[in-house]
Amino acid sequence: MREFFLNVTRYPRYLVALGLGVANSVLEPLTARARNPVTAVALIGAAVSGLLSVGLILRAMVSTEPLA
């Protein structure tokens, strides 16, 4: 039984390592491109637009009242 719990405790560490690896793989090319001011403004606009879209979608999914 001890081996089972030891194995289960490895999963959160694996999840954190996987998340950091994916974030590093995504953010590294973006930071290299962000040195150009035009590209930096476009990246900021895309990030704001994406967050706004996710927020509106989640609000529509959770809302109990009709949208119209």
C-alpha positions in Angstrom: 0.0 0.0 0.0 2.9 2.3 0.7 4.1 2.0 -2.9 0.7 2.9 -4.2 0.6 6.2 -2.2 4.2 6.9 -3.2 3.2 6.5 -6.8 0.1 8.7 -6.4 2.3 11.5 -4.9 4.3 11.7 -8.1 1.4 12.8 -10.3 1.1 16.4 -9.0 4.9 16.9 -9.5 4.4 15.5 -13.1 1.5 17.8 -13.7 3.5 20.9 -12.5 6.5 19.9 -14.6 4.3 19.3 -17.7 2.6 22.7 -17.2 5.9 24.6 -16.8 7.3 22.8 -19.9 4.4 23.8 -22.0 4.4 27.3 -20.8 8.1 27.6 -21.5 7.6 26.2 -25.0 4.8 28.7 -25.8 6.2 31.8 -24.1 9.8 31.6 -25.3 9.0 32.3 -29.0 6.5 35.0 -28.0 9.1 36.9 -26.0 11.5 36.7 -28.8 8.9 38.2 -31.2 7.8 40.8 -28.7 11.0 42.9 -29.2 9.3 44.5 -32.2 6.9 47.1 -31.0 4.2 46.4 -33.7 4.3 42.7 -32.9 4.2 43.4 -29.1 1.0 45.4 -29.6 -0.5 42.7 -31.7 0.4 40.0 -29.0 -1.1 42.1 -26.2 -4.3 42.7 -28.3 -4.6 39.0 -29.0 -4.1 38.1 -25.3 -6.8 40.6 -24.2 -9.1 39.4 -26.9 -8.6 35.8 -25.9 -9.2 36.5 -22.3 -12.3 38.6 -23.0 -13.7 35.8 -25.3 -13.1 33.1 -22.6 -14.8 35.4 -20.0 -17.8 36.0 -22.1 -18.2 32.3 -23.1 -17.9 31.2 -19.4 -20.5 33.9 -18.4 -22.9 32.6 -21.0 -22.4 29.0 -19.9 -23.0 29.8 -16.2 -25.7 32.3 -16.6 -29.2 31.2 -15.6 -31.1 34.0 -17.3 -31.7 34.1 -21.0 -29.3 36.2 -23.1 -31.9 37.8 -25.3 
